[in-house]
Each structure stands twice: as structure tokens, then as C-alpha cells.
Amino acid sequence: MMAKQGAGFWLWGSTFLLVLIWSAINPLDRLTWWLEVSPALIVALLLIWTRCRFPLTVLSYILIWFHACILFIGGHYTYAEVPFFDALAEQLNWTRNNFDKLGHFAQGFVPVIIAREILIRHQVVNGRAWLHLFAVSLTLAFSAFYELIEWWVALLSGSDAVAFLGTQGYVWDTQSDMAWALSASLLSLLTLSRIHDRQISQL
């Protein structure tokens, strides 16, 4: 079992590194690349550090990898200029490139499972209702803190932060980002809780 988990972790790490290398090759804006990619790099280091003491479920690793890929793509192109979402905007008559909304969807869909796993395995709360309330609350706190980081970066770097913020002139962008994170966290709990419980029981 441990050998299989180890092999899976190295596969995860290898594909993570490949996408990271692709993202780092001639990004549209180097400052934005660092701002977008750094959270994924910090999480990767934490996962390596805690892999033996606190390995996560396969589901959690897959979700983290998925979220990291979104950050890498956003870092490479900037969130407002991802080509596939430009094409979608044209086909669906969107007024903006909505790749950033996918990013904030992932910001709710993924962290809520991580929070849920930590809460369950450390037996922080009793009862399914309290578990999910705390998991969603932690996810929203994380999402709000990220919005604060975007604001701080904007204050420090001025116009250089426009690509990082990705508001594209939308006045309700911050509120919309939080709504996407909240909706995604609830959807994640609704669709993934059972498989997550099974995987936790196998650890």
C-alpha cells in the first residue's frame, strides 16, 4: 500500500513539474506569472514536507493538481487572456474572458475537501452538519484572504497588478469571485463527500 502511494505521489509530482515548466516558458507577463504560480509552489513544498507524517487521500492530491494547473495556465497567459476562454467568449457572447471564474470555482471546490479531510482526521468537530459548516467557512476565509492579497498587491505595484487582478473592468468582480467559491464548495461537498469518506477510511 505504501509503495503504491509513493509511486502515485511521484507521478503527481512529475506531471506537476511538467506543467510548471511549460507555464514558465515565455509567459505573457513574468511578474504575473510569479504572483499566480507562487501559491501552487508553496503548497507543493508543504505536501512534500508532510507526505510521510500526514499523507492526503488520492482525491485530495488530484484536486490540488487540478487547481495547480489552473494557476499555471493563468500565470502563463494571465487570467484575462487565456486563448480557449477568448474563443468561448466569442462563441457564447460573453463580454469578458471568464477563465478567472474557473480559478475561483477551483478556489472553492478544492480547498473545501482539504479542509474537510483535516477536520475529520484530527477529529476537530462532531457531526456532519458542523463538519461541513466549518469546511465551507474555512474555504470562504481562504477565498477572502486571497482577495485581500490581490488588493495588497494592487496597492504595492500599481498598474503592474492589473493582469494579476483580472477584473477586466467588472465592478462586482470581488463579490462574484466569492460567490463562485461558495457555490463550488457546496457542490464539492455534495458530489465528493462519499468517495472522500471511503478514501479517508483506507488511510
N, C-alpha and C positions, 0 to 999 in steps of 0.2 A: 504493500500500500504506500509506504513512504517513498519507494523507488518510483512508483507511478506518479506521485505528487511532485517529486523532484524533476522528473522528465517533463511534466506538464508546465512546471514553473520556468524551466529553461526554454521551452517552446514559446511561452508567453513573453519571456524576456527578449528572445531573438526577434520575434515579429515586432515587438515594441521598438526595438533598436532600429530595425529596417525602416519602419515608417518615420521614426525620428530623423534618420539620416536623409531620407527623401525630403522631409519638411525643411531641413536645414540648408538644402542646396538652392541657392539663389532665391530666397524668399522675397516677397514684394517689398517688405519693409523690415529691416533687421531688428529695430527696437521693438516693433510689434511682435515679431517672432519670439523674442526673448520673454516678453510680457505674457504671451499666450501659452508658451511651452513650459515655462518655469514651474507652474503648479504640477504638471504631469511628472516632471523630473523629481520634484520634491517627494511626491507620492511614491514614485518608483524606488527612491532611496529608502523610504520608510518601509516599504514592502520587503526589500532585501534585508533590512536590519531586523525585521520582526518575523521573517519567514520561518525560522526554526521554533521560536518561542510562541508565536501566535499565527499559524498559517490560516489563511482565509479559505472559504469554500470556493469551489471551481466557479460557481455562479458569480461570486464577487470579483474574482480575478478577470473573468470575461467582461463583466460590466465596466470595470476600471480600464481595461484595454480599449474597449469601445469608446469610452469617454476621452481617453488619451488621444485616440486617433482623430476625434473631432477637434481637440485642441491643436494637434499637429497640422491638420488641414487649415484651420482658421489662422494659425500662425504663418503658414506658408503663403496663403493668398490674401490675408486679412479677412475678417468676417463679412465685410461688405462687398467682397469681390470674388467669392468662390464661383468659378465658371458654371458649374452644374446648376447652382441656385439662381444664377443670372438667366440661364435658359428656362428654368422653371418659372421665374418671374415673368418672362416674356410669354410663355405658353398659358399661364394661369392669370395673367393680367394683374400681377402683384405690383404695387408701387415701389417696392424695395426688395433687396436681396435678403431673404429670411434665414440664411444659414445661422445667424446668431441665435434665432429662436430654437433651432435644433440644439445648439450648445446649451441654452438654458433649460431646455427639456431634459437633456442629459444631466444637467446640474441638479435636477430633482429626482430623476429616475434612478440614477446610480447611487448617490450618497445615502439615500434612504435605506437601501439594502445594507450598505456598510454599517450605518448606524444601528439598524435592526440586529445585525449579527453581533456587534459588540455588546449591545444591551442584553441580548439573550445569553450569550456565552459568559458574561460577567454577572448575570442574574441581577441586573440593576433594578428592574421593576417586576411587579407581579400582575398577571392578567394581560390578555391580548389587546384590550382596548387601551390600557396605559402604555403598553409596548409601542403600539402604532402611533399614539399621540406624541410620545417622546421622540420617536423616529422622525416623524414629519416635522415636529418643532425644531429638532436639531438640523434637519435638512434646510428648512427655511432660514434658520440662523446662519447657516453656511452660505446660502444664496445671498442673504442681505449683507453679510460681511464682504462677499466678493463685489457687490455693488459699491460698498464703501471703498474698497481697494481701487476700483475703477475711478471713483471720484478723486481719491488722493493722487492717483497717477495723473489725472487731468490737471489738477491744481499745480503739481510739481513740474510737469512737462509742457503744459500749454497746448499748442496746436499739434505737437508731436503725438498726443494721446488720442486724436480723432479716430484713427484706424483701430486703436485698441477698444475704444468705447463702442464703436459700431452703431451709434444711434441713428445715423442716416437721416437726421432731421426730425425724427419721430418724437414728439414731446412727451408721450407716455411710455417711452421705451423701458425705463426702470420698473415701472409698475407692471408692464406687460411681461418683463423678464421674470418677475416674482410670481406672476400668475402661471406662467409656463412651468416653473419649477414646482409650484404647489400641485398643479394638475398632474404632472408627471410622477411626483412622489406617491400620490394616491393611486394612480394607475399601476405603478410598480408594485405596491403592496397588494393590490387586488389581483394581479396576474402572476406574481412570482413568489408569494409567501409560502405556498405549499411545497414547491420544489426547493425553496430555500430551507425550509424546516427539515426536509429529508436529508439535504446535504449537511446541515449542521449536526444532525443526529449521527452521521457517519464519521465525523471528526473525532 
